[in-house]
């Protein structure tokens, strides 16, 4: 958390050194075990693929993300052990500054789904991060893209009571508010439950 403030050059260098070979660090497993979506789907005995860019994006450390993107071999679209990209983590946690930096890179795929079909927009809508939703909608993303269960960003925003996002998405002509999930429910059906 301290790294989220303006960093001096020595502090930035220290943080980058800490992140060197981060995917093998014990703190990776501790962090991911604390995430509900990873608790049961991750084999913590295998290398995690949770890179330093994933971690800095998770915590919203803008200056570190910017520095990491300059390093050779940094894969901005890499899926971690749970199938999430750095952009998914930044969007899921509402870190608009990091989302803006990642979206500013030509090689980023803002519509790349994780292993379960959940996209950056899906997570941002579910968590109610309106600013991130607007940023993603400004890019070439499918705002009606369902996950593997047929649940769209609108469906998840309605399900989770995210009124601000529910007001944004249906204004678009490429969002179908009557799209059925695999159980035959629409976003309104889910909201009423």
N, C-alpha and C positions, 0 to 999 in steps of 0.2 A: 504494500500500500504506500509506503514511503516513496517508492520509485515513481508514483504517479505525479508527484510534484515536479517542478522544473529541476532537471538534473544537471549537476556540474559534470564536466568532462571526466574527472576521476570516478564519480559515482556511476556514470554511464559505462565506463570501461569495466568497472567492478561488476555491474549487472550483466554485461555481455559475457564476462568471464564465467559468471555463475551459470549462465544459460548455455555455455559451451557443453555439448554432449548431454543436454537436458533430458532427452528421452530415456536415458538409463539411470536418471537420478531417482532416489527413493521418494523425494517429494512429489514426483510425478504420480506415483501410485497412490500416495496419500490424497493428493488433490482429486484424482479421478474417482477414488473410492467414495469420496464425499459427494459426488455428483450422482443423483438418483438415477439418471438415464444410463450410467456406466456401471452401476453397482453389480448388476447381475449379468451383463453382457460382455464383460471384459475379463480376459485371462491375464491376471497381473503377474504371472510368472514369465510371460513372453515380453520381448521388447515392445514398448508401448506405441512407438511412432508419434508420441505426443512431443512435438518439437518445441524448441525455444520460441518460435513464432506462435505456435498454438498457445503457449503459456502467457506470453506477453499480450496476446490478443484477448485471452480469457480475462486477464486483470485490467485491460484497457490502458496499458503503458505505452502511450503514443510515441515517445522518443525512442524507446527500445524497439518497437515495431519498425519505425522508420530506419533505424540502424540495421536491424536484422535483414530487412529487405535489400540492403546494399551488399550483403555477404554472398559470396559465391555458393551456389548450390541450394539456395533458399527456395523451397517449393511452396509457393503461395496457395496452391490448390491441393496440397497433400492432405489425405484423409488420415486422421489419427486412429488409434486402436478401436474407437467406438464409431468411426465413420464420420467424423466432423472435420471441417476445414477450419483454418484460423478465422475466416470471415464468419462462419457459423458461430464460433465462440464469441466473437466481438458483437455480432448482432444479437445473439441470445442474451448476452449480458448488458445490452444497451450502451455499448461504448461507441458513441457516434464519432469521436475523433479517430479511433482506430478503423472503424468502418470506412470513413472518408479516405484515409490513407490507402487502405487495401483496394477500395473501388477506383482509386486513382491510378492503379497499376494496369497496364495493358494486358498482362498475362492472367489477371484474375478472372475467374469464371463466377459471376455473381449469381448464377442460377444452378450451380453444381449441387446436386443433392448428396446427402450423406448416404450411408449404406441402407438406411431405412426409408429413403425417399424424402426425408425432411430437408428442405432448403433453408437458406439464410432468411428468406422472407417468411417461411413457415414459422421458424423459431421466433423471429422478431414480432410477428403477429400474435403468436401464442403468449409471449411475455408482455405484450402491450407496449412495445417500444416504438411509439409513433414516429419519432424522428428517423429512426433506422428504417422503418417501413417506407417512409417518404423517399429516403435516399435510394433504397433498393428499387422502388418503383420508377425512379428517374433513370434507371439503367435498363438494359434489355433482359428483363426477367419475366417469367410467366407468372402472373399474379394469381392464377387459378390452378397451379400445379399441385396435384395431390401427393401425399405420401403413399406408402405401400398399402395403407388401409383406406385409401380414397378420400382422405381428409385434407381439405384445402386450407390455405392460410385464413380465409374468411371463416371456415368451419371452426378452426382452433381458436380464433379470436372470439367468436360467439360463445364457444364452449367455456372459455376461460373468463368471460365477462369483460373483455377488453373493449369498452364502448368506443373509445377514440379510434381504434383500428377498424372496428366494425363500421364506423361512419366513413372512413377513408376508402376501403376496398370496393364497396358496391357502386361507388361513383364511376368506376371504370367500366367501359363497355366489354372488356375482356375478362370480367369476373362474373360467373354464373352463380347467383345466390340460391339457386334451386338445385345445384349439383349434388348428387347423392353419393354418400360414402359407401363402403362395402356392406354396411348393415342397412342400407336404404334410407338413411337419415340425411336431411338437409341441414345447413347451418342453423336455420330457425328452429328446426326440431330439437337440435342439440341445446340451443340457448334456452328453450322452454323447460328442459329437463333440469 
